[in-house]
Amino acid sequence: TLDYGILGVLTPALIYCLPEKWEKLVMLGAAMVAETLCTEWYQIFSLLALPLLLLYNGEPGSRRLKYFFYLGYPLHLLLLAAISMLL
């Protein structure tokens, strides 16, 4: 099974095929959000990431932060798994 269904497979492909077509990518994103909100309302919280995405200037971030996130992501998953076992 796929965690994100067919949208999880098609979205990266569409982003790759439309790198300079921001209008089409925004419409794709809006359609995906609308579909998701109709089926899984709690996904509305994913919109909280939008302001951060709009601040991105296209340049790579600091190397130190890169390693922080490389370590932080798996650690937060371990923490969530531990919490779920305790519940």
C-alpha positions as CSV (number, residue, x, y, z in Angstrom):
1,T,0.0,0.0,0.0
2,L,1.0,3.6,-0.5
3,D,0.8,6.1,2.4
4,Y,-0.4,8.8,0.1
5,G,-2.2,6.8,-2.6
6,I,-1.9,7.7,-6.2
7,L,-1.4,11.4,-5.4
8,G,1.8,10.5,-3.6
9,V,3.1,9.0,-6.8
10,L,1.9,11.5,-9.3
11,T,2.7,14.7,-7.4
12,P,6.5,14.5,-7.6
13,A,6.2,13.5,-11.3
14,L,4.1,16.5,-12.0
15,I,6.4,18.9,-10.1
16,Y,9.3,17.5,-12.1
17,C,7.4,17.9,-15.4
18,L,6.2,21.5,-14.6
19,P,9.2,23.2,-13.0
20,E,8.6,26.6,-14.5
21,K,4.8,26.5,-14.4
22,W,4.0,27.9,-10.9
23,E,0.4,28.7,-11.8
24,K,-0.3,25.1,-12.7
25,L,1.5,23.8,-9.6
26,V,-0.6,26.1,-7.4
27,M,-3.8,24.9,-9.0
28,L,-2.6,21.3,-8.5
29,G,-1.9,22.0,-4.9
30,A,-5.3,23.7,-4.4
31,A,-7.1,20.7,-6.0
32,M,-5.1,18.3,-3.7
33,V,-5.9,20.3,-0.6
34,A,-9.6,20.5,-1.6
35,E,-9.8,16.7,-2.1
36,T,-8.0,16.0,1.1
37,L,-10.2,18.4,3.1
38,C,-13.3,16.6,1.8
39,T,-12.1,13.2,3.0
40,E,-9.8,13.9,6.0
41,W,-10.7,17.2,7.6
42,Y,-7.7,17.2,10.1
43,Q,-5.3,17.6,7.2
44,I,-6.3,21.3,7.2
45,F,-3.4,21.7,9.7
46,S,-1.0,21.0,6.8
47,L,-1.9,24.5,5.6
48,L,0.1,25.9,8.5
49,A,3.3,25.1,6.5
50,L,2.2,27.3,3.6
51,P,3.7,30.6,5.0
52,L,7.1,28.9,5.5
53,L,7.0,27.5,2.0
54,L,6.3,31.0,0.6
55,L,9.3,32.4,2.4
56,Y,11.7,30.0,0.6
57,N,14.0,31.9,-1.7
58,G,15.4,28.9,-3.7
59,E,18.8,28.9,-2.0
60,P,20.1,26.0,0.1
61,G,20.1,26.5,3.8
62,S,22.9,26.3,6.3
63,R,24.9,23.1,6.5
64,R,24.6,23.0,10.2
65,L,20.8,23.0,10.1
66,K,20.9,20.3,7.5
67,Y,22.5,17.9,10.0
68,F,20.2,19.0,12.7
69,F,17.2,18.0,10.6
70,Y,18.9,14.7,9.5
71,L,19.1,13.8,13.2
72,G,15.9,15.5,14.3
73,Y,13.5,13.8,11.9
74,P,14.3,10.2,12.9
75,L,14.5,11.2,16.6
76,H,11.0,12.6,16.5
77,L,9.7,9.5,14.8
78,L,11.3,7.4,17.6
79,L,9.7,9.6,20.2
80,L,6.3,9.3,18.6
81,A,6.6,5.5,18.4
82,A,7.6,5.4,22.1
83,I,4.6,7.5,23.0
84,S,2.3,5.3,21.0
85,M,3.6,2.2,22.8
86,L,3.0,3.8,26.2
87,L,-0.6,4.6,25.3
